Amino acid sequence: MSGASTSNTVRAAFSYCVQQHKISKSWLKRSVEARINDANRGVDEILGTVEELEQYAENTASTMLYSTLQAGGIRSTAADHAASHIGKASGLLLLLKSIPYHASRNHQFSYIPAKVAAKHGLLVKQGGQSQIRMDSREGLSDAVFEMASVANAHLQKARELAGTVPVEARPVLLPALPAQVLLDSLSRVQFDVFDPKLVRGILGVPPLSFQMKLKWYSWMGKY
């Protein structure tokens, strides 16, 4: 299939979803623009703060949850707030998980903000440019722990809203579970994103265990 044909197919699918399910175009536009901006970022360009990563996660992961809630006809401020926190947590954790992939391709940004990298001795100047060291496993683990703690705080805030979230919205918020599984897996390996255990099974746990946990949360109406 040619690139033009693929583009037209995707465009048609998006158009159908927007019209059929009354999804706000602004959510889709925000998500697409955020990913385009990220793709256009230079491989040596380092983000400054965790807040910038949180905004990226909000514009990508959270907006998908908003769109799903909207498609289901769910109008709830509490559900929207929970979706925002879950999207930020999921987005941050998946970016952390991607660090080995980007490091293997010599992408210096690696989704570790400059402020966090500097705090843990990972930011160095070379040839007039700032780069992030990947040879300090302890420093890297400390940086990952700091960012994972931010993700964990978002998950906790989302769950504090559970009592006010409509029952019909809770299945939409189930992405909180994979985020928690990944967070727990990171904790078991002392936040070493290069530990091979993280690529086993699903997010570091056996597939059956993951599926049973997902089924249990769904049946209990939890997220």
Secondary structure, DSSP 8 states (H G I E B T S, - for coil): --HHHHHHHHHHHHHHHHHHHT--HHHHHHHHHHHHHHHHS-TT-----HHHHHHHHIIIIIHHHHHHHHHTT---HHHHHHHHHHHHHHHHHHHHHTHHHHHHTT-S-TT--HHHHHHTT-EEEETTEEEE--S-HHHHHHHHHHHHHHHHHHHHHHHHTGGGS-GGGGGGGTTHHHHHHHHHHHHHTTT-TT-GGGGSTBTTB-HHHHHHHHHHHHHHT--
